[in-house]
Amino acid sequence: MPRTATPVNFTLSLPGRTGPVASQLAHALTEAIAAGQLHDGDPLPSTRSLAASAQVARSAVVSAYEELTAAGLLAARPGGHTYVERGAGAASRAGAFGAPLPPPARRPRPRVRPIAYDLRPGRADTRLISERDWTRAMRLAAAPAREPGEEPVDAGSTLRASHADLRRELAGYLRRARGLAVDPDDVFVFPSVSMALATVAAVAGLAGRQVAFEDPGYAKGRLALAGAGARIRPVPVDGDGIRAADLHRADRAVYVTPAHQYPLGGRMPVPARAELLAWAAAHGALVLEDDYDGEFRYGVPPLPPLRSLPAGAEHVVYLGTSSKVLSQVLRISWAVLPARFRDAMWRQLDQSGDFVSQVSAALLGSYIATGALTRHQARAMRTYSARQARFVGACREHIPGVAALGIEAGLHVVLTFGARVDDLALAERLAAAGLACSPLSVMYADPAAARQTGLVCGYSRLPETRAPAAARLIAETVAGLRPVS
């Protein structure tokens, strides 16, 4: 079985150190453990991935891992995986790993301009929210929910009662916005999609089981499932997303974003959706369908969610979020589960205490019930469509060889530049110049082996009048970079 790559999700401070590179790395890793960036039991990236991230020779990483393993801070497990040993955090904070190297030399921090062009993906423009509608929903949400003296029987009934109205409203919203008919009793709410995925993994028994995951894909979702004990198997996507032919019998679930593949933007055609469901039905597997921004489409007809297709109710967990439609501040996401998981999910939620705020739940429920969400979505789609067209047009005008991927739906576009570029360096230079976006390569399970590089740019918060200047800044910055092989 191929080894699952662990992404590099921590930083190592190497500049200014002295001595052999392997020893510098060993001390930097120890400091990362002491600082809490790495916890006891965490898997470490492959030596190749860490070498590419730290820009050092792989042999230096191998030596550093061996040095820390000998010191008892790391442990090598069967299969070639290296983990942070139990007790390493306390030991490193106590200074167990010999005498520390001199601290990095102080260097003046580079001057970073304030964000002038906010192209960070996944962020809705909250300025489009009607103040009148929002205030009305807040007023309704603040109304007493129960008669005086009426108390819930226990914590579980409190949870079910406080979310009942929102779950009913979400079921109606999904029917109107996505053509998805679901039972409100199968709708569960969570503070985030990541938490929903982790909870679903626990309820569906995915710990220790293999889960296929889009590559590139949503890094937080990948980490959430891995943190819940699932063994992630990255699966490359094509222009239509993941293919059923690339799934294995051993895969007990597959994570997909079929409405707008994250981040490349492909829309999975209906035949491919049917094949994916046929695979799930044949192998008794689950499809984790993340419809994170499926409400937004530009000049293309809607495609049916996997959950709405035959066999979908039995084999699909449908995930959605309010953060792309309204605001991240609400912290409300939802999962529609197959009915057989209903009771187990309530038991899991009662035990975990991962509840959505009652105030936020009442607010979103009122916002949907008054029709405000439908009005907002229509208004936002018109605005986002215009902003996307202006930004993509400006990029094509000012950036030689640029390609814009995923422009039929969603709130972001991927820019590629013909020749392969160091997109990490590109994003850093753009940030220093006041433009915030994300490099594409970090969304691969193994960034060092990314098949494509580029920029993931959200256009939802970029006014049309500022799009040409943003495109020119990207063009100038790309021209200053050397292509990489």
N, C-alpha and C positions, 0 to 999 in steps of 0.2 A: 504494500500500500504506500503511495507517495506521501512524503512528509508534508504536513501542513505548515505553511510559512507563518511565522509570528511577526507582525509588523513592529517597527521601531517606534514606540510611543513614549520615549523618554529622551532627555537631552544629556549629552556628555560634555563637560567643560574641559577641553584639551589645550586651547591656546595659552601660551605662557608657561607651560610645564616644562620640566627638564627630565633627562634620563631616557632610557629605552622606551619606545612607543608602547610596547606591551605592558610595561609597568605603569606608564601614564594611563593607559586604558583601564588597568586593574584598579588603580586608585580612583579613577573617575567613576567606574561602576560601583565601587564601594560607597562613594559619596552619594550616588543616585539611590542606593539601597538605604543609606542612613537618612536621606532627605525624604524618603517615602515615595519616590517616583517608582520604585520597584518594591513589591511586597513579598513576604515569605510565600513561596509556592508559585510565584509568577513564572511563566515560561519566558525564556530569553530568545531573541531573534537568532536566526542562523548566523554563523560566522560570516557568511558572504553578505547577508543583508546588513549586518552591523558595520562591516568593513566599508560597504558602499555608502552608508549613511554618515559614518565618521570620516570618510575619505582617507582611510589608512589601508595598509596591506592586510589581506586576510590572515596571513601567518601571525600578525601581531594580535589579532583578535583570538585566534586559537591559543596562543601562549597566555593571553590574559585570562581566558576561561580556565585553562589548566592551572594557572597560578591560584585563582580564587577557589577552584575545586579542591586543590590541595590544602588551602587554608580553611576549608569547611564552610565557605560562604555560598558556594554553588554546588549543585549536584547534577551529575550526568545520569540520565535515565535510559533504559533500553529504547532503541530506535533512534538514538542520536540526539535526543532533546536535552537541553540544559535548563535547569530551573534554579531559582533562588532557594537556597536551603532553609528549612525551618529554623527560626532563631537567628537568621542572618541580620535582620533589621536591628535587633537589640545588640547583637555583637558588633556590628559596624558602628553603631552610635557610641558604643563603649570604647571604640578605638582598638578593636581586636586585630585589625589587619596591619600590624607593624607601625612604624613611624610614618606619618603622613608626608607626602611630598610638599615642597613649598607651594603656597597658594598661587593661582594664576596671577600673572602680572596685571595690574590695573591698567585698563585702557580706556580712553575717553569713549563714551557711548556715542555711536553715530547719531547725528541729528535726523530724526524721523518726522516727516511732516504729518500734520493731522490728516485724517482721511477726508480727501476731497471727492473721491469717486468710490462709493461703497458698492462694490460688485461681489461681496461675499454671497455665496449661494445659500438658498434655503431661508431667506428672510423676506417676509411680507412687508409691504409699505403700510405701516399703521396709520399714516396720515390720511389714507383713503377711507378709514372708518368714519362713518357718520357720527358726530358727537351727539346728535339728538337720539339716534337709535341706541347708542351705547349707554347714554344716561338713562334712557327708559328701561333698558334691560337691567341695569344696575338697581334701579328703583324696584323693579319687580322681584329681583333676586333677593333684595333685602327684606321683603315681606315675610312675616312669620310663616313657617312651613307646617306647624302643627297647632292644634287648639291647646290652650293652657291646660296643663295637667296630663296631657297625652304623652307618654314616654315610651320609647322603644323597649323591647324586651331584653335585647342583648346587643353586643357590638355588631354581630352579623346582621341583625335586622336593621340597625342604624345605617350600616353601609348600603344595604339593599334599598331602604326607603329613601335615603338622601340622593341616590343616583337614579331612582326609578323614572322621574320626569325626564332627565337628560337622556337616558337610554331610549325612552319612547320617542323623544324628539329626534335623536340621532337616527333611529330606524326610519322615520319619515323623511329626514334629510337625505339619507342614502338612497331611498327610493326615488326621490325627485331629482337629485343631482347626478346619481350614478346608475339609475335603473336597477337598483339592487333591493330586492324584497327580502327582508330578514325579520326574524322574531325579536322583539326588544329584549326578551329573556336571554338571548344569545349574544347581546351586545354588552361588553365590559369596558370600563374606562380606566385609564392609567395616567400617571403624570408625564409619561413620555413613551415613544415607540420602543425605545431601548428597554424600558422596564416591562412593557407589554411582551416583547420577545422573550426576555428572561423568564417571565412568569409562565408564558405559554410553553416554553421548553421544559419547565418543571412539571407542569400539568400533563403534558403529552409524553413525558418520559424520554426526553431527548438527551439527557445526561449520559455521556459515554457512547452516544450513537453518532453516526456520521451524517452531517448536514451539508448538502451542496449549496454553494453561495456564489452569486455573480462576481466575476472578476474582470474589470474593476467593479467595486460596489460600495455600499454604504458602510463605512468603517465602524461607526458606532453600533450598527446592527450586528456586524460580524463579531465585535468584541463582546456585545451583550450575550450572544448565543454561546460564544466560547467561555465566557465567565460563568454561564449556567451549566457548563460541563460538556457541551456538544463538541464534537470533533469536526472542525470546519474543513471542507474540501473545496478549494477555489475552482470555479469552472469558468473558462473564458467565454465571453459573450461575443456575438456578431452583431450586425446592424439591426437585427430583430430581437436581440436579447439572448437569453439562455435557450439552448435547444434540448428537447427531450432526449435526443439521440446521445447527448453527452452525459446523461445521468446514469448512475450505477444502481444495481440491485441493492447494494449495501447502503445507499442513501436513504435515510429514514425520513428526511424532509428536504425541501429545497426552498431557498429564499429568492424571491423574484420581485422586480418592479416593472410589471408589464405595460403599464400605461405610459411610462416615460423612464426608461432604464436609467438608473442613477449610477454613474454620471453621464454616460454617453448619449442618452436621450432616445434610444430606439423604442418604437412602439411594436409590441409583439402582435403579429397578425392573428386572426381568428383560427386558422388551421393549426398554427403553432401552439395556441392556447389549448385547443382540443387535444393535441398530441401530449401536452404536458399533463392534462387531467387524466388522459388514458393511462399514462405511465403511473401516476399516483394511485389510480384505482387498481391497476394490475399488481402493484407492489404494496398496497396498504400503506402508502406514504402520505405525508402532509405537504401541502403547498402553502408557504408563508407569503401571501400576496400583500406587499406594501404599496398602497395606492397613495403615496405621500403628497402628490400634487396633481392627481388625475382630474381635478375639477377644471383645470385650465387647458384649453385647446384653442388652436389658432388656425382656422380655415380647414379643419379636418373633422370628419364625423367621429362621434364617440365610439369607442370599442367596448364591448361588454366585459365587465370585470370577470375574472376567473370564477369568483364565487357565484356569479349568476348563471353559469353554464351547467348543463347536466353533470351530476357527480360533484359539483362544486360545494354544495352544502355539506357533503360527507367528508371532503378531503381538503378544503381550503380554509385557512385562517386569514380573514381579511383585516388589514391594518390601515388606519388612517390617522390624521392629526389635524388639530386646529391651527397649528403654528404657521402653516403655509397659506391658509385661507385668511386667518385673522392676525394672530400675534403669538409669539413664543411665550409671552408673559402669562397667558392663561394656563399653560402646562396641562393640556388635556389631549390625550390621544385615545384611540379606541381599537378594540379587537372584536371581530365577530367570529365566534367559534362554532365548530360543529356541535350540535345539540348534545352529543354524548359526553362532552367535556364540561357541561354546565355545572353540575354539582361539585365536581373536583375543583373547578375554578373558584367557586365561592369558598370552599374550604381553604384553598391556597391563599386567597385574599384575606380571609379572616385571620389566618396565621401570620401572614407577612406584614400586615398593616400598611401596605403600599396603596394608600387611598388618595384619590383626588380631593382637593379642597371642596367642601360643600358649597362655599361661596362661589368658587369658579364654576362648579357644576351647575349651580342655579343660574349664574349669569349666562353661560353658554346656552342652557336650555331655554331661557327667556329670549335670548337673541334669535334662536331658531324659531321659536313659537310665534314671535311677532312678525316673521317674514324678513327681519333685518338681514339675516345671513344671505338669503337669496338675493336681496337687493344689492348687498355689498359685493357678492361674487360677480354679478353681472357688471357692476361698475368697475371692479378691479380687473376683470378680464379685458374690458375695452382699453383700460389704461396700460396694462401689461403688454397687450398686443402691440399697441403703438410704440411703447418703449423698446420692445424687442426689435421691431422692424427698423427703428431708427438706429439702434446700436449695431445690429448686424449689418445694416447698410453702410454705416460709417466704417466698420471694420473692413468690409470688402473694398471700400474706397481707398482706405489709407494703409492697409497692411498687405504687402505683396504676398501672394501664395496662401493666404489664410483660408481655412475651411471652417464653417460654422455647423456644428453637429447638434441635433436634438431640438430643432426650432419649431417643431409642430405642436409642442405641448410644454407644460411646466413653467418654471420660473428661472431657468438658467440655460446657458448655452456653453458648449465646449468649443474653444478655439484651438485649432492645430495650425502649424505653420509650415507645412511642406517638409522642410528639413527638421530632423529631430533636434530639440533644444533642451537645455538644462532648465526644466520648468521650476525647480526649487529656487535656483538663482534668479530666474526671471521674476517669480512672485516676490522674492525678497527685494529686488531692485524696484519693482513697482510699488511695494509698500513704503519703501524709503522715499519715493516720489509722491506718495499720497493716494495711491490706488490700491484698494484691498480686494484680493481675489484668492482663489485656491489653485495650487498646482495639481494637475491631473495624476501624476505618477504616484502620489501618496495614497490614492484611492485603490491601488492594487494591493493584494495580499503581500506581495513582495515588491516594494517600490523599486528595488535595484533591477528587477527583471521586467519592468513595465513595458508593455508592447507599444504604447503610445505615450507621448508627452504633450503637454499643452496647458491651457488655462481653463478653469471652470469659473465662469463669470455669471453672477446673478444680475439681472437687469431690472428687477422689480423696484429698486430704490434709486434708479438712475433717471433723472428727468431727461426728456428728449433733447432739450436744448444743450445738455452737457455731454451727450453721447459722442459727438465728433471730437471733442477735446480728449475724452477718455480713450477713444480709438487711436488718436494721434500719439498719445503718451505710450500706449502699448506698442505701436509701430516703432517709435524711437527706441524703446527699451529692447525690443526684439532685435533690432538692427545692431545694437551694441553687444550682442552675445554671439559667441562662436557656435556654430552647429556642432553637435556631438554625434559620435557614431553609434 
